[in-house]
């Protein structure tokens, strides 16, 4: 596989990852609105932070793949 093909594949993968992260953040935010207990809220806040961190890294990496 040539470097250009590898870069295109990486770009597609990062686009998919970014879309997935954004979806997970949206879902987690909706779940936070309905959360009742502190345990649920704490778990969802951590989960949302996880996806936000992953999203930030994916967007940063995508800058180099373009």
Biopython code that builds the backbone (N, CA, C, O; Angstrom):
import numpy as np
from Bio.PDB.StructureBuilder import StructureBuilder

atoms = [
    (1, "UNK", "N", (0.846, -1.172, 0.000)),
    (1, "UNK", "CA", (0.000, 0.000, 0.000)),
    (1, "UNK", "C", (0.898, 1.244, 0.000)),
    (1, "UNK", "O", (1.885, 1.309, 0.732)),
    (2, "UNK", "N", (0.548, 2.203, -0.811)),
    (2, "UNK", "CA", (1.334, 3.427, -0.904)),
    (2, "UNK", "C", (0.971, 4.388, 0.223)),
    (2, "UNK", "O", (-0.081, 4.263, 0.850)),
    (3, "UNK", "N", (1.848, 5.335, 0.467)),
    (3, "UNK", "CA", (1.635, 6.296, 1.549)),
    (3, "UNK", "C", (0.336, 7.066, 1.377)),
    (3, "UNK", "O", (-0.369, 7.325, 2.353)),
    (4, "UNK", "N", (0.017, 7.430, 0.146)),
    (4, "UNK", "CA", (-1.212, 8.188, -0.110)),
    (4, "UNK", "C", (-2.451, 7.373, 0.283)),
    (4, "UNK", "O", (-3.388, 7.905, 0.878)),
    (5, "UNK", "N", (-2.446, 6.084, -0.055)),
    (5, "UNK", "CA", (-3.556, 5.204, 0.303)),
    (5, "UNK", "C", (-3.661, 5.062, 1.820)),
    (5, "UNK", "O", (-4.757, 5.082, 2.379)),
    (6, "UNK", "N", (-2.523, 4.921, 2.472)),
    (6, "UNK", "CA", (-2.517, 4.814, 3.934)),
    (6, "UNK", "C", (-3.102, 6.068, 4.570)),
    (6, "UNK", "O", (-3.873, 5.987, 5.527)),
    (7, "UNK", "N", (-2.734, 7.218, 4.036)),
    (7, "UNK", "CA", (-3.235, 8.487, 4.552)),
    (7, "UNK", "C", (-4.740, 8.610, 4.338)),
    (7, "UNK", "O", (-5.456, 9.088, 5.218)),
    (8, "UNK", "N", (-5.223, 8.181, 3.172)),
    (8, "UNK", "CA", (-6.658, 8.217, 2.885)),
    (8, "UNK", "C", (-7.418, 7.293, 3.830)),
    (8, "UNK", "O", (-8.479, 7.658, 4.337)),
    (9, "UNK", "N", (-6.877, 6.091, 4.071)),
    (9, "UNK", "CA", (-7.510, 5.155, 5.003)),
    (9, "UNK", "C", (-7.532, 5.717, 6.420)),
    (9, "UNK", "O", (-8.532, 5.594, 7.128)),
    (10, "UNK", "N", (-6.435, 6.328, 6.827)),
    (10, "UNK", "CA", (-6.367, 6.948, 8.149)),
    (10, "UNK", "C", (-7.397, 8.066, 8.271)),
    (10, "UNK", "O", (-8.069, 8.190, 9.296)),
    (11, "UNK", "N", (-7.518, 8.870, 7.233)),
    (11, "UNK", "CA", (-8.473, 9.974, 7.241)),
    (11, "UNK", "C", (-9.904, 9.451, 7.369)),
    (11, "UNK", "O", (-10.705, 10.016, 8.114)),
    (12, "UNK", "N", (-10.230, 8.377, 6.649)),
    (12, "UNK", "CA", (-11.571, 7.773, 6.733)),
    (12, "UNK", "C", (-11.830, 7.230, 8.136)),
    (12, "UNK", "O", (-12.909, 7.414, 8.698)),
    (13, "UNK", "N", (-10.817, 6.555, 8.693)),
    (13, "UNK", "CA", (-10.953, 5.995, 10.032)),
    (13, "UNK", "C", (-11.171, 7.097, 11.068)),
    (13, "UNK", "O", (-12.012, 6.964, 11.957)),
    (14, "UNK", "N", (-10.412, 8.179, 10.948)),
    (14, "UNK", "CA", (-10.551, 9.289, 11.893)),
    (14, "UNK", "C", (-11.907, 9.970, 11.748)),
    (14, "UNK", "O", (-12.495, 10.388, 12.746)),
    (15, "UNK", "N", (-12.410, 10.087, 10.529)),
    (15, "UNK", "CA", (-13.735, 10.664, 10.304)),
    (15, "UNK", "C", (-14.802, 9.819, 10.997)),
    (15, "UNK", "O", (-15.712, 10.351, 11.633)),
    (16, "UNK", "N", (-14.683, 8.503, 10.868)),
    (16, "UNK", "CA", (-15.622, 7.593, 11.529)),
    (16, "UNK", "C", (-15.511, 7.704, 13.044)),
    (16, "UNK", "O", (-16.524, 7.735, 13.742)),
    (17, "UNK", "N", (-14.291, 7.764, 13.551)),
    (17, "UNK", "CA", (-14.075, 7.893, 14.994)),
    (17, "UNK", "C", (-14.662, 9.200, 15.520)),
    (17, "UNK", "O", (-15.283, 9.215, 16.582)),
    (18, "UNK", "N", (-14.474, 10.286, 14.795)),
    (18, "UNK", "CA", (-15.017, 11.589, 15.203)),
    (18, "UNK", "C", (-16.533, 11.531, 15.253)),
    (18, "UNK", "O", (-17.145, 12.024, 16.201)),
    (19, "UNK", "N", (-17.136, 10.937, 14.251)),
    (19, "UNK", "CA", (-18.593, 10.801, 14.213)),
    (19, "UNK", "C", (-19.097, 9.958, 15.382)),
    (19, "UNK", "O", (-20.099, 10.297, 16.013)),
    (20, "UNK", "N", (-18.404, 8.863, 15.665)),
    (20, "UNK", "CA", (-18.781, 7.994, 16.781)),
    (20, "UNK", "C", (-18.671, 8.732, 18.110)),
    (20, "UNK", "O", (-19.570, 8.641, 18.947)),
    (21, "UNK", "N", (-17.587, 9.454, 18.306)),
    (21, "UNK", "CA", (-17.390, 10.208, 19.550)),
    (21, "UNK", "C", (-18.487, 11.249, 19.734)),
    (21, "UNK", "O", (-19.032, 11.396, 20.828)),
    (22, "UNK", "N", (-18.810, 11.967, 18.669)),
    (22, "UNK", "CA", (-19.856, 12.988, 18.755)),
    (22, "UNK", "C", (-21.202, 12.358, 19.104)),
    (22, "UNK", "O", (-21.966, 12.920, 19.889)),
    (23, "UNK", "N", (-21.493, 11.195, 18.525)),
    (23, "UNK", "CA", (-22.735, 10.487, 18.842)),
    (23, "UNK", "C", (-22.763, 10.045, 20.298)),
    (23, "UNK", "O", (-23.773, 10.208, 20.982)),
    (24, "UNK", "N", (-21.661, 9.491, 20.768)),
    (24, "UNK", "CA", (-21.592, 9.027, 22.154)),
    (24, "UNK", "C", (-21.726, 10.188, 23.143)),
    (24, "UNK", "O", (-22.353, 10.041, 24.192)),
    (25, "UNK", "N", (-21.147, 11.324, 22.813)),
    (25, "UNK", "CA", (-21.269, 12.507, 23.675)),
    (25, "UNK", "C", (-22.722, 12.949, 23.739)),
    (25, "UNK", "O", (-23.223, 13.286, 24.813)),
    (26, "UNK", "N", (-23.400, 12.950, 22.603)),
    (26, "UNK", "CA", (-24.808, 13.338, 22.556)),
    (26, "UNK", "C", (-25.668, 12.371, 23.371)),
    (26, "UNK", "O", (-26.529, 12.798, 24.140)),
    (27, "UNK", "N", (-25.434, 11.084, 23.202)),
    (27, "UNK", "CA", (-26.193, 10.072, 23.950)),
    (27, "UNK", "C", (-25.949, 10.222, 25.447)),
    (27, "UNK", "O", (-26.894, 10.186, 26.236)),
    (28, "UNK", "N", (-24.701, 10.387, 25.840)),
    (28, "UNK", "CA", (-24.357, 10.527, 27.256)),
    (28, "UNK", "C", (-24.976, 11.788, 27.848)),
    (28, "UNK", "O", (-25.435, 11.777, 28.990)),
    (29, "UNK", "N", (-24.990, 12.868, 27.083)),
    (29, "UNK", "CA", (-25.602, 14.116, 27.550)),
    (29, "UNK", "C", (-27.089, 13.915, 27.795)),
    (29, "UNK", "O", (-27.627, 14.385, 28.797)),
    (30, "UNK", "N", (-27.750, 13.219, 26.884)),
    (30, "UNK", "CA", (-29.186, 12.936, 27.057)),
    (30, "UNK", "C", (-29.431, 12.069, 28.285)),
    (30, "UNK", "O", (-30.394, 12.280, 29.023)),
    (31, "UNK", "N", (-28.553, 11.094, 28.498)),
    (31, "UNK", "CA", (-28.693, 10.228, 29.667)),
    (31, "UNK", "C", (-28.456, 11.008, 30.957)),
    (31, "UNK", "O", (-29.094, 10.736, 31.974)),
    (32, "UNK", "N", (-27.546, 11.969, 30.919)),
    (32, "UNK", "CA", (-27.271, 12.799, 32.100)),
    (32, "UNK", "C", (-28.507, 13.586, 32.518)),
    (32, "UNK", "O", (-28.768, 13.760, 33.709)),
    (33, "UNK", "N", (-29.259, 14.054, 31.542)),
    (33, "UNK", "CA", (-30.470, 14.826, 31.828)),
    (33, "UNK", "C", (-31.466, 13.982, 32.616)),
    (33, "UNK", "O", (-32.159, 14.493, 33.496)),
    (34, "UNK", "N", (-31.536, 12.681, 32.298)),
    (34, "UNK", "CA", (-32.494, 11.790, 32.953)),
    (34, "UNK", "C", (-31.935, 11.081, 34.184)),
    (34, "UNK", "O", (-32.670, 10.367, 34.867)),
    (35, "UNK", "N", (-30.661, 11.262, 34.474)),
    (35, "UNK", "CA", (-30.027, 10.560, 35.597)),
    (35, "UNK", "C", (-30.636, 11.009, 36.923)),
    (35, "UNK", "O", (-30.938, 12.185, 37.126)),
    (36, "UNK", "N", (-30.804, 10.049, 37.803)),
    (36, "UNK", "CA", (-31.433, 10.330, 39.097)),
    (36, "UNK", "C", (-30.446, 10.284, 40.264)),
    (36, "UNK", "O", (-30.461, 11.157, 41.131)),
    (37, "UNK", "N", (-29.609, 9.283, 40.278)),
    (37, "UNK", "CA", (-28.723, 9.109, 41.439)),
    (37, "UNK", "C", (-27.353, 9.725, 41.176)),
    (37, "UNK", "O", (-26.945, 9.930, 40.033)),
    (38, "UNK", "N", (-26.664, 10.009, 42.266)),
    (38, "UNK", "CA", (-25.308, 10.557, 42.160)),
    (38, "UNK", "C", (-24.357, 9.582, 41.471)),
    (38, "UNK", "O", (-23.467, 9.992, 40.726)),
    (39, "UNK", "N", (-24.555, 8.277, 41.727)),
    (39, "UNK", "CA", (-23.707, 7.271, 41.077)),
    (39, "UNK", "C", (-23.863, 7.323, 39.564)),
    (39, "UNK", "O", (-22.877, 7.284, 38.828)),
    (40, "UNK", "N", (-25.099, 7.411, 39.107)),
    (40, "UNK", "CA", (-25.359, 7.511, 37.666)),
    (40, "UNK", "C", (-24.726, 8.764, 37.089)),
    (40, "UNK", "O", (-24.073, 8.720, 36.046)),
    (41, "UNK", "N", (-24.920, 9.862, 37.766)),
    (41, "UNK", "CA", (-24.394, 11.148, 37.292)),
    (41, "UNK", "C", (-22.872, 11.102, 37.214)),
    (41, "UNK", "O", (-22.288, 11.515, 36.213)),
    (42, "UNK", "N", (-22.227, 10.601, 38.266)),
    (42, "UNK", "CA", (-20.759, 10.514, 38.283)),
    (42, "UNK", "C", (-20.236, 9.640, 37.149)),
    (42, "UNK", "O", (-19.281, 10.004, 36.463)),
    (43, "UNK", "N", (-20.867, 8.486, 36.958)),
    (43, "UNK", "CA", (-20.443, 7.565, 35.900)),
    (43, "UNK", "C", (-20.606, 8.208, 34.526)),
    (43, "UNK", "O", (-19.726, 8.090, 33.673)),
    (44, "UNK", "N", (-21.729, 8.885, 34.312)),
    (44, "UNK", "CA", (-21.989, 9.507, 33.014)),
    (44, "UNK", "C", (-21.070, 10.700, 32.746)),
    (44, "UNK", "O", (-20.664, 10.931, 31.607)),
    (45, "UNK", "N", (-20.747, 11.447, 33.786)),
    (45, "UNK", "CA", (-19.820, 12.574, 33.620)),
    (45, "UNK", "C", (-18.436, 12.054, 33.210)),
    (45, "UNK", "O", (-17.785, 12.627, 32.336)),
    (46, "UNK", "N", (-17.995, 10.966, 33.849)),
    (46, "UNK", "CA", (-16.707, 10.361, 33.480)),
    (46, "UNK", "C", (-16.739, 9.816, 32.054)),
    (46, "UNK", "O", (-15.781, 9.971, 31.297)),
    (47, "UNK", "N", (-17.842, 9.182, 31.704)),
    (47, "UNK", "CA", (-17.978, 8.634, 30.349)),
    (47, "UNK", "C", (-17.964, 9.748, 29.299)),
    (47, "UNK", "O", (-17.334, 9.619, 28.250)),
    (48, "UNK", "N", (-18.660, 10.828, 29.595)),
    (48, "UNK", "CA", (-18.687, 11.962, 28.663)),
    (48, "UNK", "C", (-17.289, 12.565, 28.509)),
    (48, "UNK", "O", (-16.878, 12.902, 27.399)),
    (49, "UNK", "N", (-16.568, 12.701, 29.606)),
    (49, "UNK", "CA", (-15.201, 13.236, 29.554)),
    (49, "UNK", "C", (-14.292, 12.315, 28.739)),
    (49, "UNK", "O", (-13.428, 12.787, 28.000)),
    (50, "UNK", "N", (-14.487, 11.012, 28.874)),
    (50, "UNK", "CA", (-13.714, 10.045, 28.092)),
    (50, "UNK", "C", (-13.920, 10.273, 26.599)),
    (50, "UNK", "O", (-12.955, 10.351, 25.838)),
    (51, "UNK", "N", (-15.188, 10.381, 26.179)),
    (51, "UNK", "CA", (-15.488, 10.574, 24.755)),
    (51, "UNK", "C", (-15.020, 11.937, 24.262)),
    (51, "UNK", "O", (-14.567, 12.062, 23.124)),
    (52, "UNK", "N", (-15.122, 12.953, 25.102)),
    (52, "UNK", "CA", (-14.650, 14.285, 24.703)),
    (52, "UNK", "C", (-13.132, 14.290, 24.503)),
    (52, "UNK", "O", (-12.625, 14.927, 23.579)),
    (53, "UNK", "N", (-12.420, 13.585, 25.361)),
    (53, "UNK", "CA", (-10.969, 13.477, 25.212)),
    (53, "UNK", "C", (-10.582, 12.741, 23.943)),
    (53, "UNK", "O", (-9.670, 13.145, 23.222)),
    (54, "UNK", "N", (-11.287, 11.666, 23.688)),
    (54, "UNK", "CA", (-11.032, 10.894, 22.474)),
    (54, "UNK", "C", (-11.333, 11.728, 21.227)),
    (54, "UNK", "O", (-10.606, 11.659, 20.237)),
    (55, "UNK", "N", (-12.407, 12.513, 21.285)),
    (55, "UNK", "CA", (-12.783, 13.380, 20.165)),
    (55, "UNK", "C", (-11.706, 14.423, 19.903)),
    (55, "UNK", "O", (-11.347, 14.679, 18.754)),
    (56, "UNK", "N", (-11.200, 15.015, 20.958)),
    (56, "UNK", "CA", (-10.161, 16.041, 20.815)),
    (56, "UNK", "C", (-8.902, 15.468, 20.156)),
    (56, "UNK", "O", (-8.315, 16.098, 19.276)),
    (57, "UNK", "N", (-8.499, 14.284, 20.582)),
    (57, "UNK", "CA", (-7.311, 13.648, 20.006)),
    (57, "UNK", "C", (-7.550, 13.286, 18.537)),
    (57, "UNK", "O", (-6.668, 13.470, 17.698)),
    (58, "UNK", "N", (-8.739, 12.775, 18.231)),
    (58, "UNK", "CA", (-9.049, 12.393, 16.847)),
    (58, "UNK", "C", (-9.053, 13.605, 15.925)),
    (58, "UNK", "O", (-8.551, 13.538, 14.803)),
    (59, "UNK", "N", (-9.620, 14.714, 16.397)),
    (59, "UNK", "CA", (-9.635, 15.932, 15.577)),
    (59, "UNK", "C", (-8.218, 16.455, 15.364)),
    (59, "UNK", "O", (-7.882, 16.922, 14.276)),
    (60, "UNK", "N", (-7.402, 16.377, 16.388)),
    (60, "UNK", "CA", (-6.014, 16.828, 16.284)),
    (60, "UNK", "C", (-5.248, 15.950, 15.291)),
    (60, "UNK", "O", (-4.503, 16.456, 14.451)),
    (61, "UNK", "N", (-5.435, 14.645, 15.393)),
    (61, "UNK", "CA", (-4.749, 13.718, 14.489)),
    (61, "UNK", "C", (-5.210, 13.907, 13.052)),
    (61, "UNK", "O", (-4.427, 13.753, 12.115)),
    (62, "UNK", "N", (-6.477, 14.239, 12.885)),
    (62, "UNK", "CA", (-7.011, 14.419, 11.529)),
    (62, "UNK", "C", (-6.350, 15.608, 10.829)),
    (62, "UNK", "O", (-6.211, 15.607, 9.606)),
    (63, "UNK", "N", (-5.949, 16.604, 11.586)),
    (63, "UNK", "CA", (-5.256, 17.749, 10.992)),
    (63, "UNK", "C", (-4.000, 17.304, 10.244)),
    (63, "UNK", "O", (-3.653, 17.877, 9.211)),
    (64, "UNK", "N", (-3.324, 16.289, 10.763)),
    (64, "UNK", "CA", (-2.090, 15.812, 10.152)),
    (64, "UNK", "C", (-2.335, 14.829, 9.010)),
    (64, "UNK", "O", (-1.434, 14.558, 8.217)),
    (65, "UNK", "N", (-3.557, 14.296, 8.927)),
    (65, "UNK", "CA", (-3.835, 13.318, 7.873)),
    (65, "UNK", "C", (-4.385, 13.973, 6.611)),
    (65, "UNK", "O", (-4.583, 13.305, 5.596)),
    (66, "UNK", "N", (-4.627, 15.265, 6.675)),
    (66, "UNK", "CA", (-5.182, 15.951, 5.502)),
    (66, "UNK", "C", (-4.092, 16.556, 4.656)),
    (66, "UNK", "O", (-4.377, 17.171, 3.629)),
]
sb = StructureBuilder()
sb.init_structure("model")
sb.init_model(0)
sb.init_chain("A")
sb.init_seg("    ")
for serial, (resi, resn, name, xyz) in enumerate(atoms, 1):
    if name == "N":
        sb.init_residue(resn, " ", resi, " ")
    sb.init_atom(name, np.array(xyz, "f"), 0.0, 1.0, " ", f" {name:<3s}", serial, name[0])
structure = sb.get_structure()
